[in-house]
Amino acid sequence: MKDVKERSAKIYNKKAEKYEKTISGKMSVSLEQEMIKKICVRDNDKILDVGCGTGTLLSGLTRWRNAEGYGVDVSEEMIRRASADFPDLHFQVASSDDLDFEDNTFRIITVCSAFHHFPNQAEFIQKAARLLTPGGRLYIGVVAFPELIRISGNIADKVLPSCKVKRPSTHEILGMFKAAGLTKFRVHKLKKLLMISAKKPESEALPSEA
C-alpha cells in the first residue's frame, strides 16, 4: 500500500501547479461545484475533506459560513498550494488510511473524485464513521460513469501495472456504509456528479465502537 500512496503523491505533485487546467482537474472542479450546491453547511461546523487537492472544495463549503475546514492529501505540492491559497483553512499531508483526528470531531466529511484512489476503501469508511459527530454525514462524490464504462475501467486498470484504482458501484459503497453502521443513505445524480452519502446515527453505537 505504501507504493500506491507514493505513486499517487508523485503523480499529483507534478500536476499541482496547473491542476485546474488538466483534464482530471477540470472534471474535479465541475464535481466540486455540484457538491457545494448540495451540501448544507451550518455555522460552527467542522468539515474534513479527504483527498482535498488544492483545497477548492473545502473553500467553497466554508466560504459563506463560520465553519472550520480541514483538508488532507497525499500530495505535498497540492497541500502547499492549498495552504498558500486558503490560509484560514487547515491542511496537512496525510493519506485516507492515516487520519490523525479525534473521534466524533466532524459534522461533515467529504471525498470528491478521489475515492477510487483509496487503497483501503472499506477501512476508510469505518474510520470516517468514527470521526463523524453523531448526526454527521459522509459524502462521496464520483464521476457518474455509465455502468459499462465503470466496469470496463476497472478491468483495464487491473491489467495496467501502474494503475491501482478501484471504482466501486453505488451498491458496493452503500454496502460499506451499512457495514460501518451508517444510515439514512442518499444517492444524488447531478449532471456529471454521482454523490452518495450516509449519516452517523444520533445515539446508536457503531459496530466498531460496541
C-alpha positions in Angstrom: 0.0 0.0 0.0 3.0 2.3 0.6 3.8 2.1 -3.1 0.3 3.1 -4.1 0.5 6.2 -1.9 3.9 7.1 -3.1 2.8 6.7 -6.7 -0.3 8.9 -6.2 1.8 11.5 -4.4 4.3 11.6 -7.3 1.7 12.0 -10.0 -0.2 14.8 -8.2 2.9 16.6 -7.2 3.6 17.0 -10.9 0.1 18.2 -11.6 -0.3 20.5 -8.6 0.9 23.8 -10.2 -1.6 23.7 -13.1 -4.0 21.1 -11.8 -7.2 23.0 -12.7 -6.1 23.1 -16.4 -5.7 19.3 -16.6 -8.5 17.0 -17.7 -8.8 15.4 -14.3 -8.6 18.8 -12.7 -11.4 20.3 -14.8 -13.6 17.3 -14.0 -12.9 17.6 -10.3 -13.8 21.3 -10.3 -17.1 20.5 -12.0 -17.9 17.9 -9.5 -17.0 20.1 -6.6 -19.3 22.9 -7.7 -22.2 20.4 -7.7 -21.3 19.1 -4.3 -21.1 22.7 -2.9 -24.6 23.3 -4.1 -26.0 20.2 -2.5 -24.2 20.0 0.9 -25.8 22.0 3.7 -23.1 23.7 5.9 -24.0 25.3 9.2 -22.2 27.9 11.3 -19.6 26.2 13.7 -19.5 23.1 11.6 -16.2 21.2 11.4 -15.6 19.8 7.9 -12.9 17.3 6.7 -12.1 16.9 3.0 -10.1 13.8 2.3 -8.1 13.9 -0.9 -8.6 17.7 -0.8 -6.2 18.5 -3.7 -5.7 22.3 -3.9 -8.5 23.0 -1.3 -11.1 24.4 -3.6 -14.0 22.2 -2.4 -13.2 23.0 1.2 -13.0 26.7 0.4 -16.4 26.6 -1.3 -18.1 24.8 1.5 -16.8 27.2 4.2 -17.0 30.5 2.2 -20.4 31.7 3.4 -20.4 30.1 6.9 -18.4 30.4 10.1 -17.2 26.8 9.7 -13.8 25.2 10.4 -12.3 23.3 7.4 -9.6 20.6 7.4 -8.1 19.0 4.3 -5.7 16.1 3.8 -4.0 14.9 0.7 -1.1 12.6 -0.1 0.5 15.2 -2.4 2.8 17.6 -0.7 2.6 20.1 -3.6 -1.2 20.0 -3.5 -1.1 20.8 0.2 1.4 23.5 -0.3 -0.9 25.2 -2.9 -4.0 24.8 -0.7 -2.2 26.3 2.3 -1.0 29.2 0.3 -4.3 29.9 -1.4 -6.5 29.4 1.7 -4.5 30.3 4.8 -7.7 30.3 7.0 -8.2 26.6 6.5 -6.2 23.7 7.9 -4.3 21.4 5.6 -1.9 18.6 6.1 -0.2 15.8 4.2 -1.9 12.5 5.0 -3.5 9.5 3.3 -7.0 8.2 3.6 -5.9 5.4 5.9 -3.8 7.7 8.1 -6.3 10.3 9.5 -5.0 11.6 12.8 -8.1 13.2 14.3 -10.2 12.6 17.4 -13.3 10.5 17.0 -16.6 12.5 16.9 -15.0 15.6 15.5 -16.6 16.4 12.1 -20.2 17.0 11.2 -19.3 16.8 7.5 -16.7 14.6 5.8 -16.3 14.8 2.0 -14.4 13.0 -0.7 -14.6 14.3 -4.3 -13.1 12.5 -7.3 -10.6 10.7 -5.1 -12.3 7.6 -3.6 -11.1 5.3 -6.4 -7.5 6.1 -5.3 -8.0 5.0 -1.7 -6.2 1.7 -1.2 -8.5 0.6 1.7 -11.9 1.9 0.9 -14.0 0.0 3.4 -11.5 0.8 6.2 -11.6 4.4 5.3 -15.4 4.5 5.7 -15.1 2.7 9.0 -12.7 5.4 10.2 -14.8 8.2 8.7 -17.8 6.9 10.7 -15.8 7.2 13.9 -14.6 10.7 13.1 -18.1 11.9 12.4 -20.2 13.5 15.2 -23.5 11.8 15.9 -25.8 13.0 13.2 -22.9 13.9 10.9 -22.8 12.9 7.3 -20.2 11.4 4.9 -20.4 12.5 1.3 -18.6 10.6 -1.5 -18.6 12.3 -4.9 -17.6 10.4 -8.1 -18.0 10.8 -11.8 -21.3 9.4 -12.9 -20.0 6.9 -15.4 -22.4 4.6 -17.2 -22.1 1.2 -15.5 -20.5 -0.5 -18.5 -17.7 2.2 -18.6 -17.2 1.8 -14.9 -16.7 -1.9 -15.2 -14.5 -1.6 -18.3 -12.3 0.9 -16.5 -11.8 -1.4 -13.5 -10.8 -4.3 -15.8 -8.4 -2.0 -17.7 -6.8 -0.7 -14.5 -6.2 -4.3 -13.3 -4.3 -5.0 -16.5 -2.1 -1.9 -16.2 0.6 -2.4 -13.6 0.9 1.3 -13.0 -2.8 1.7 -12.0 -4.0 0.7 -8.6 -7.5 2.2 -8.6 -11.0 0.7 -7.9 -14.2 2.3 -8.9 -16.9 0.7 -6.7 -20.5 0.6 -7.7 -23.2 2.5 -5.8 -24.3 -0.8 -4.4 -20.8 -1.6 -3.1 -20.4 1.9 -1.5 -23.8 1.5 0.2 -22.7 -1.9 1.5 -19.6 -0.3 3.0 -21.7 2.4 4.6 -24.0 -0.2 6.1 -21.1 -2.3 7.4 -19.7 0.9 9.1 -23.0 1.4 10.9 -24.0 4.5 8.9 -27.7 5.0 8.0 -30.0 7.4 6.1 -28.4 6.7 2.7 -28.9 9.3 -0.1 -27.9 9.0 -3.7 -27.9 12.1 -6.0 -27.1 12.2 -9.6 -26.5 15.8 -10.7 -25.1 16.3 -14.2 -21.7 14.7 -14.2 -21.7 14.0 -10.4 -22.9 10.9 -8.6 -22.9 11.8 -4.9 -23.6 9.0 -2.3 -23.9 10.0 1.4 -24.8 8.4 4.7 -25.4 9.7 8.2 -24.0 8.6 11.5 -26.8 7.6 13.9 -27.6 10.2 16.6 -27.2 7.8 19.5 -26.7 4.2 18.4 -23.1 2.8 18.8 -21.3 2.0 15.6 -20.3 -1.7 15.1 -16.6 -0.9 15.8 -17.4 1.1 18.9 -19.7 -1.5 20.5 
